[in-house]
Amino acid sequence: MDTLIQQLINGIMLGSIYALIALGYTMVYGILRIINFAHGDILMVGALTTLSAMNMLESHFPALPALVRLGLALMMAMAVCALLAMATERFAYRRLRNAPRLAPLISGIGVSVLLQTVAMIIWTRNPLMFPQILSMEPIAITQGSDAHPPAIITVTGMVTIGLALLVMLGLWVLVEFTRLGRGMRAVAENPKVASLMGVSPNGIITLTFAIGGVFAALAGVMMASNYGNAGFSMGFLPGIKAFTAAVLGGIGNIRGAMLGGILLGVIEALGAGYLGELTGGVFGSNYQDVFAFIVLILVLVFRPAGILGERVAHRA
């Protein structure tokens, strides 16, 4: 039981990060019906920008508390990622909105490769150590026994889960109950009619990309804080998994992205915890990445619309 609880905790923490990244995919798809495959690399830029900003603040303002430095650095990274996401929309996607779907897909992959290459030039090929600002001291959740250690969680893990849930709740409120949210839903439904009603489709789409960039930066810092390092290639695989989470929940559906992210994290964690035992040691936890792609194949075959179904516009 302790092992099961531990894997569930790990899965929820990991799934919270996937859900934040998946929200960027699903918001863009819900409005433009394209997949922004550069989104995972914006996460990487956010983590590395935060690291550089923290080092700069530490050298210029050594008296600042570590948490204040992290907060300021995170805000800088969010701004950088929002601008980067807006630039991606402006130069990589805007002219391709009415093009065949393969064109924006290739464009997004090109931006992804470009961002990785630029990051490799700026921050080198080697992973960089990310400072552990919050405590990584394990906190026991269960009693445990002589045969099984207790289930544990860290302060960083608790903050990751809590912050992710708070951000996802904030996005739901934004989309459902604010003027900006109504504009986003109107543009998703029919951009031409929305423009006649005084809504600027270009402005809404740009803001949607910016919000996705902010979420990506936050997810990148969460990942780097939990794993203790950041590198130029750190965003590719989580980006693919978050896309899987968006498809699992129902791409274009914000609640589906949240649900899909948590479910995928739990499935991956349970697979990593029990795969070796179920296969008699033939496969171990190092095969955990396979589960995301198995889930993607199964969803595409048996329920292409996802668990909650797609929530996309029926364009006139």
ZAVEXZA-314717 format. One line per field, with one value per residue (C-alpha): residue number from 1; residue in three letters; x, y, z. Coordinates in steps of 0.25 Angstrom, whole numbers, plus 5000, padded with zeros to 4 digits. Example, Ala and Ser with C-alpha at 12.3 -4.5 7.8 and 13.67 -1.06 7.14 Angstrom:
<nodes>
nr c(1  2)
rest c(Ala  Ser)
u c(5049  5055)
v c(4982  4996)
w c(5031  5029)
</nodes>
This chain:
<nodes>
nr c(1  2  3  4  5  6  7  8  9  10  11  12  13  14  15  16  17  18  19  20  21  22  23  24  25  26  27  28  29  30  31  32  33  34  35  36  37  38  39  40  41  42  43  44  45  46  47  48  49  50  51  52  53  54  55  56  57  58  59  60  61  62  63  64  65  66  67  68  69  70  71  72  73  74  75  76  77  78  79  80  81  82  83  84  85  86  87  88  89  90  91  92  93  94  95  96  97  98  99  100  101  102  103  104  105  106  107  108  109  110  111  112  113  114  115  116  117  118  119  120  121  122  123  124  125  126  127  128  129  130  131  132  133  134  135  136  137  138  139  140  141  142  143  144  145  146  147  148  149  150  151  152  153  154  155  156  157  158  159  160  161  162  163  164  165  166  167  168  169  170  171  172  173  174  175  176  177  178  179  180  181  182  183  184  185  186  187  188  189  190  191  192  193  194  195  196  197  198  199  200  201  202  203  204  205  206  207  208  209  210  211  212  213  214  215  216  217  218  219  220  221  222  223  224  225  226  227  228  229  230  231  232  233  234  235  236  237  238  239  240  241  242  243  244  245  246  247  248  249  250  251  252  253  254  255  256  257  258  259  260  261  262  263  264  265  266  267  268  269  270  271  272  273  274  275  276  277  278  279  280  281  282  283  284  285  286  287  288  289  290  291  292  293  294  295  296  297  298  299  300  301  302  303  304  305  306  307  308  309  310  311  312  313  314  315  316)
rest c(Met  Asp  Thr  Leu  Ile  Gln  Gln  Leu  Ile  Asn  Gly  Ile  Met  Leu  Gly  Ser  Ile  Tyr  Ala  Leu  Ile  Ala  Leu  Gly  Tyr  Thr  Met  Val  Tyr  Gly  Ile  Leu  Arg  Ile  Ile  Asn  Phe  Ala  His  Gly  Asp  Ile  Leu  Met  Val  Gly  Ala  Leu  Thr  Thr  Leu  Ser  Ala  Met  Asn  Met  Leu  Glu  Ser  His  Phe  Pro  Ala  Leu  Pro  Ala  Leu  Val  Arg  Leu  Gly  Leu  Ala  Leu  Met  Met  Ala  Met  Ala  Val  Cys  Ala  Leu  Leu  Ala  Met  Ala  Thr  Glu  Arg  Phe  Ala  Tyr  Arg  Arg  Leu  Arg  Asn  Ala  Pro  Arg  Leu  Ala  Pro  Leu  Ile  Ser  Gly  Ile  Gly  Val  Ser  Val  Leu  Leu  Gln  Thr  Val  Ala  Met  Ile  Ile  Trp  Thr  Arg  Asn  Pro  Leu  Met  Phe  Pro  Gln  Ile  Leu  Ser  Met  Glu  Pro  Ile  Ala  Ile  Thr  Gln  Gly  Ser  Asp  Ala  His  Pro  Pro  Ala  Ile  Ile  Thr  Val  Thr  Gly  Met  Val  Thr  Ile  Gly  Leu  Ala  Leu  Leu  Val  Met  Leu  Gly  Leu  Trp  Val  Leu  Val  Glu  Phe  Thr  Arg  Leu  Gly  Arg  Gly  Met  Arg  Ala  Val  Ala  Glu  Asn  Pro  Lys  Val  Ala  Ser  Leu  Met  Gly  Val  Ser  Pro  Asn  Gly  Ile  Ile  Thr  Leu  Thr  Phe  Ala  Ile  Gly  Gly  Val  Phe  Ala  Ala  Leu  Ala  Gly  Val  Met  Met  Ala  Ser  Asn  Tyr  Gly  Asn  Ala  Gly  Phe  Ser  Met  Gly  Phe  Leu  Pro  Gly  Ile  Lys  Ala  Phe  Thr  Ala  Ala  Val  Leu  Gly  Gly  Ile  Gly  Asn  Ile  Arg  Gly  Ala  Met  Leu  Gly  Gly  Ile  Leu  Leu  Gly  Val  Ile  Glu  Ala  Leu  Gly  Ala  Gly  Tyr  Leu  Gly  Glu  Leu  Thr  Gly  Gly  Val  Phe  Gly  Ser  Asn  Tyr  Gln  Asp  Val  Phe  Ala  Phe  Ile  Val  Leu  Ile  Leu  Val  Leu  Val  Phe  Arg  Pro  Ala  Gly  Ile  Leu  Gly  Glu  Arg  Val  Ala  His  Arg  Ala)
u c(5000  5011  5017  5004  5002  5016  5014  5001  5008  5019  5008  5000  5013  5017  5003  5002  5014  5008  4995  5001  5008  4996  4988  4997  4994  4979  4977  4984  4977  4963  4965  4974  4972  4987  4998  5009  5020  5030  5022  5031  5044  5038  5037  5052  5055  5047  5055  5068  5064  5060  5074  5081  5073  5075  5090  5090  5082  5091  5103  5097  5088  5094  5086  5072  5066  5067  5051  5051  5061  5054  5041  5047  5055  5042  5034  5046  5045  5030  5031  5042  5034  5021  5029  5035  5021  5015  5027  5025  5010  5014  5025  5023  5008  5000  5002  4999  4985  4978  4989  4988  4990  5004  5010  5008  5012  5026  5027  5025  5036  5045  5043  5046  5059  5063  5060  5068  5080  5080  5079  5090  5099  5095  5095  5104  5101  5103  5091  5092  5090  5077  5078  5069  5062  5051  5054  5056  5055  5045  5033  5026  5012  5010  5016  5023  5029  5042  5039  5034  5038  5028  5022  5028  5027  5036  5032  5036  5026  5015  5017  5018  5004  4998  5003  4999  4984  4983  4988  4978  4967  4971  4971  4957  4951  4958  4952  4938  4935  4944  4943  4956  4950  4938  4946  4955  4942  4936  4949  4949  4934  4936  4947  4939  4927  4935  4942  4928  4925  4937  4946  4960  4964  4979  4979  4972  4981  4993  4989  4985  5000  5005  4997  5002  5016  5014  5009  5021  5031  5024  5024  5039  5043  5035  5042  5056  5053  5048  5060  5071  5076  5072  5077  5075  5067  5059  5046  5045  5040  5031  5025  5021  5016  5007  5002  4998  4991  4983  4979  4975  4966  4961  4969  4963  4956  4963  4957  4961  4975  4976  4970  4978  4991  4988  4984  4996  5005  4998  4999  5014  5017  5009  5016  5030  5027  5021  5026  5039  5030  5020  5030  5039  5050  5051  5047  5050  5046  5055  5044  5033  5034  5027  5014  5011  5012  5004  4993  4994  4992  4981  4973  4975  4970  4958  4954  4960  4952  4958  4951  4943  4943  4948  4943  4946  4939  4930  4935  4926)
v c(5000  5010  5007  5010  5023  5027  5025  5032  5044  5044  5043  5054  5063  5059  5060  5074  5078  5071  5078  5092  5089  5082  5095  5102  5092  5091  5106  5108  5097  5101  5114  5111  5096  5095  5088  5097  5087  5098  5099  5089  5097  5110  5102  5100  5114  5118  5109  5113  5128  5126  5120  5131  5142  5136  5136  5150  5155  5147  5154  5168  5167  5156  5161  5157  5145  5132  5132  5146  5144  5132  5140  5151  5142  5134  5147  5150  5137  5138  5151  5145  5133  5141  5149  5137  5130  5143  5144  5129  5132  5145  5139  5124  5122  5135  5134  5119  5120  5116  5107  5092  5086  5080  5094  5099  5086  5087  5101  5098  5087  5096  5106  5095  5092  5106  5109  5096  5101  5115  5110  5100  5112  5121  5111  5100  5086  5081  5081  5092  5090  5097  5102  5095  5107  5100  5088  5074  5068  5056  5057  5044  5042  5028  5020  5010  4996  4988  4983  4995  5010  5020  5028  5042  5056  5068  5083  5085  5074  5080  5094  5088  5081  5093  5104  5096  5093  5108  5112  5103  5108  5122  5119  5112  5125  5134  5126  5124  5137  5149  5158  5152  5138  5141  5147  5134  5126  5135  5134  5119  5119  5128  5138  5146  5148  5151  5162  5168  5168  5176  5165  5165  5151  5154  5161  5149  5139  5146  5147  5132  5129  5138  5131  5118  5123  5128  5114  5107  5116  5112  5097  5098  5104  5093  5082  5088  5090  5075  5069  5079  5082  5089  5087  5091  5077  5077  5082  5072  5059  5066  5074  5061  5055  5068  5067  5052  5057  5068  5057  5048  5058  5064  5074  5087  5084  5092  5083  5071  5076  5076  5063  5057  5062  5056  5043  5042  5045  5035  5024  5027  5026  5013  5007  5011  5006  4992  4989  4982  4974  4970  4966  4958  4969  4968  4983  4994  5008  5013  5009  5018  5028  5017  5018  5032  5027  5014  5023  5032  5020  5015  5028  5031  5017  5015  5029  5040  5051  5048  5046  5058  5060  5072  5085  5092  5102  5098  5108  5114)
w c(5000  5003  4989  4983  4991  4987  4972  4973  4979  4969  4958  4963  4964  4950  4944  4949  4941  4929  4931  4931  4918  4912  4914  4905  4894  4896  4897  4883  4877  4882  4875  4863  4861  4860  4869  4874  4875  4879  4892  4900  4896  4901  4914  4913  4910  4923  4932  4927  4927  4941  4944  4938  4944  4958  4956  4951  4963  4973  4967  4967  4980  4989  5001  4994  5000  4991  4990  4986  4975  4970  4969  4962  4952  4950  4946  4936  4930  4929  4922  4912  4909  4907  4897  4891  4889  4883  4873  4870  4866  4858  4850  4849  4849  4846  4831  4831  4838  4825  4819  4819  4833  4829  4827  4842  4847  4840  4843  4858  4857  4851  4862  4872  4866  4865  4880  4884  4875  4881  4895  4893  4888  4899  4911  4905  4902  4917  4927  4937  4952  4957  4971  4981  4988  4994  5004  4998  5011  5010  5018  5022  5018  5023  5035  5026  5031  5032  5018  5011  5014  5016  5005  5005  4998  4998  5000  4986  4982  4990  4984  4970  4972  4979  4970  4958  4963  4966  4952  4946  4954  4951  4936  4937  4944  4933  4921  4927  4934  4929  4916  4911  4913  4905  4894  4894  4893  4882  4873  4875  4870  4858  4857  4846  4854  4866  4858  4854  4869  4872  4876  4870  4866  4864  4878  4885  4878  4882  4896  4896  4892  4902  4913  4908  4909  4923  4927  4920  4928  4941  4937  4933  4947  4953  4946  4948  4963  4965  4956  4960  4946  4933  4919  4904  4902  4914  4908  4896  4903  4913  4901  4894  4907  4910  4895  4899  4911  4903  4894  4905  4912  4899  4892  4891  4904  4916  4927  4918  4918  4933  4934  4923  4930  4944  4938  4929  4941  4950  4938  4936  4951  4953  4941  4946  4960  4956  4942  4947  4957  4946  4936  4946  4944  4929  4928  4939  4942  4931  4921  4927  4915  4907  4914  4909  4895  4898  4903  4891  4881  4889  4890  4875  4872  4881  4886  4876  4883  4897  4910  4911  4896  4887  4889  4876  4868  4856  4846  4837)
</nodes>
